[in-house]
Amino acid sequence: MDKGPEFTSSNYKLSCKGKEIIRVYSKSDKHMQNGYIERFNRTSREDILDAYLISSLKQYQILSDMLSLDYNDNPPHINLGP
């Protein structure tokens, strides 16, 4: 994860410690070290969190799974033809 304020606050650190979560930060000079995660976060935010009113983690998981299956069965580039 990056060292943004949402990941360096004392509340976040205490929450992680209480749940025995080990925090691993990307190196500040390696901007693309977490590029895959950053892209996933953006896609998840745009396709799910911005489009639906989510009330639980379980609901998010169901929507995420449905969209993932739809994408795999009907990829957007398939209509481009050969």
Secondary structure as UniProt FT lines:
FT   HELIX           5..8
FT   HELIX           10..18
FT   TURN            19..20
FT   TURN            28..29
FT   TURN            31..34
FT   HELIX           35..44
FT   HELIX           45..49
FT   TURN            50..51
FT   HELIX           57..73
FT   HELIX           76..80
//
